[in-house]
Protein backbone atom coordinates (compact mmCIF):
# COMPACT_ATOMS: atom_id res chain seq x y z
CA UNK A 1 0.00 0.00 0.00
CA UNK A 2 1.33 3.43 -0.88
CA UNK A 3 1.08 5.92 1.95
CA UNK A 4 0.14 9.57 1.63
CA UNK A 5 3.24 11.64 1.05
CA UNK A 6 2.10 15.19 1.68
CA UNK A 7 -1.65 15.18 2.13
CA UNK A 8 -3.46 14.85 5.41
CA UNK A 9 -5.76 13.57 6.72
CA UNK A 10 -4.90 10.00 5.81
CA UNK A 11 -7.50 7.74 4.28
CA UNK A 12 -9.01 5.12 6.57
CA UNK A 13 -7.05 2.40 4.74
CA UNK A 14 -3.78 4.32 5.17
CA UNK A 15 -4.51 4.89 8.87
CA UNK A 16 -5.27 1.19 9.36
CA UNK A 17 -2.03 0.27 7.59
CA UNK A 18 -0.02 2.56 9.89
CA UNK A 19 -1.77 1.09 12.95
CA UNK A 20 -0.95 -2.41 11.66
CA UNK A 21 2.70 -1.40 11.28
CA UNK A 22 2.75 0.01 14.79
CA UNK A 23 3.13 3.63 13.70
CA UNK A 24 -0.28 4.84 14.95
CA UNK A 25 -2.29 3.72 17.93
CA UNK A 26 -5.49 5.01 19.45
CA UNK A 27 -4.45 5.89 23.01
CA UNK A 28 -7.43 7.93 24.18
CA UNK A 29 -8.38 5.45 26.91
CA UNK A 30 -4.81 5.21 28.14
CA UNK A 31 -4.58 9.00 28.34
CA UNK A 32 -7.62 9.05 30.58
CA UNK A 33 -6.53 6.38 33.04
CA UNK A 34 -2.82 7.26 33.26
CA UNK A 35 -1.38 4.27 31.43
CA UNK A 36 0.35 6.31 28.72
CA UNK A 37 3.46 6.79 30.87
CA UNK A 38 3.78 3.05 31.43
CA UNK A 39 3.16 2.43 27.74
CA UNK A 40 5.84 4.96 26.71
CA UNK A 41 8.34 3.23 28.99
CA UNK A 42 7.55 -0.14 27.41
CA UNK A 43 7.83 1.33 23.91
CA UNK A 44 11.17 3.01 24.70
CA UNK A 45 12.60 -0.18 26.20
CA UNK A 46 11.47 -2.09 23.11
CA UNK A 47 13.26 0.42 20.86
CA UNK A 48 10.17 1.95 19.22
CA UNK A 49 11.87 4.86 17.49
CA UNK A 50 8.95 7.26 17.43
CA UNK A 51 5.79 7.48 19.53
CA UNK A 52 3.13 10.18 19.10
CA UNK A 53 0.38 11.19 21.48
CA UNK A 54 -2.47 13.37 20.29
CA UNK A 55 -3.06 15.22 23.54
CA UNK A 56 -6.68 16.34 23.32
CA UNK A 57 -6.62 17.96 26.75
CA UNK A 58 -3.81 20.42 25.92
CA UNK A 59 -4.51 20.56 22.17
CA UNK A 60 -1.01 19.49 21.14
CA UNK A 61 0.81 16.64 19.45
CA UNK A 62 3.50 15.13 21.69
CA UNK A 63 6.33 13.43 19.78
CA UNK A 64 8.62 10.99 21.59
CA UNK A 65 11.87 10.10 19.78
CA UNK A 66 15.30 8.65 20.56
CA UNK A 67 14.32 5.75 22.82
CA UNK A 68 16.57 4.97 25.79
CA UNK A 69 16.34 2.14 28.31
CA UNK A 70 13.25 3.46 30.10
CA UNK A 71 12.16 6.70 28.37
CA UNK A 72 12.65 8.88 25.31
CA UNK A 73 15.58 11.30 25.11
CA UNK A 74 13.53 13.69 22.96
CA UNK A 75 9.96 14.67 23.81
CA UNK A 76 8.54 17.66 21.94
CA UNK A 77 5.09 19.28 21.89
CA UNK A 78 3.66 20.78 18.71
CA UNK A 79 0.69 23.13 18.36
CA UNK A 80 -1.91 23.64 15.64
CA UNK A 81 0.27 25.90 13.49
CA UNK A 82 3.06 23.34 13.20
CA UNK A 83 3.80 20.29 11.08
CA UNK A 84 5.82 17.19 11.97
CA UNK A 85 7.61 14.68 9.74
CA UNK A 86 7.36 10.97 10.47
CA UNK A 87 10.81 9.48 11.04
CA UNK A 88 9.85 6.19 9.37
CA UNK A 89 8.45 7.99 6.32
CA UNK A 90 10.50 11.16 5.85
CA UNK A 91 8.35 12.32 2.96
CA UNK A 92 5.21 12.32 5.12
CA UNK A 93 4.47 15.61 6.82
CA UNK A 94 1.55 15.77 9.25
CA UNK A 95 -0.04 19.10 10.10
CA UNK A 96 -0.95 19.12 13.78
CA UNK A 97 -4.21 20.94 13.04
CA UNK A 98 -5.24 17.97 10.88
CA UNK A 99 -4.96 15.42 13.71
CA UNK A 100 -6.61 17.54 16.42
CA UNK A 101 -10.35 18.10 16.56
CA UNK A 102 -11.54 21.58 15.63
CA UNK A 103 -10.93 24.14 18.38
CA UNK A 104 -13.94 24.98 20.55
CA UNK A 105 -16.00 27.96 19.43
N, C-alpha and C positions, 0 to 999 in steps of 0.2 A: 504494500500500500504506500503510495506517495503521500507525504505529509505536507501540510500547508507551509509555504516558505515565507510569505510575508503578510498573509491575510489572517485576520482574527475577527470573529471567533472561529474556532475550529468546527468542522462538521461533526455530527454525532459519531460517525464512523472513525474519524481521525482521533477524537477524544477517547473512544473505546480502545483504539489501537495503542495510544499512549498509556492508558491505564493498564492494559495487558502487558506492556513493556516495563511497567513500573515507574513511568515518568510522572504520571498524574495519579492522584488518589483523592477520593472525597473524604475529607477529615473533619467535616462539620461536627459530628458527634464527639469525636475526640477533643476538639477544641472546647466543647461545652463541659466535658467531665474531667479535664485536666490530663488526659493521657497523651497529649501531643508531645510533651517533654520526654516522657518515657519512650515514645515512638522515635523521636529524633535521635535519642541516644542509641537505640537499637540500629537505626539506619546508619548512623555515623560509624558504629562499631563494625557494621557489615560492609562498609566502604561505599555506600550509596553516594555518588559524587555530587548530587544536587537534589535538594528537597525544598519544595515550595509550599508555603501555607498562605491561602487566601484568608486573611484576617478580616472577617466581616465586622467585628466589633470596632476596630480602629480604622477600617477602610484602607488597608494597605496590603501589599504583597510582600511577604517575608521570604527571602531567598537564603537558604543554607547551602554553603559550598565548602570545599576543602575539609572532608571528614577527617577527624582524628580518632583516637581510641574511644572516647566517650562523648564527643560533641563535635560541632563544626567550627573550624577556625575562622570562617567568614560567615557572618549573619548580617544581611542588609535588609532594610525596609524601603519599599518603593511606593510612592503615591500615584494618584490618578493621572498626573501629567507625564509620567515616566513610561519607558519601555524597557523590557529585559530580554536578553538573548538566552535561549536554552543552551547549556554547555554541550549536551549530546547532539544538538542539531543547530550548529552555529548560524545557519541561514534563517532560522526561525526567530522572529522578534515578536514578543507578546506585549501589547499595550496593556498596562495595568487597568485602565478604565474599561477595557473589554472583558476582564475577568471578574470585576466587582459589579455588584448590582447598582442600578442607578442611585445617585445620591438622593437623600430624602428631600422633599420639597417643603 
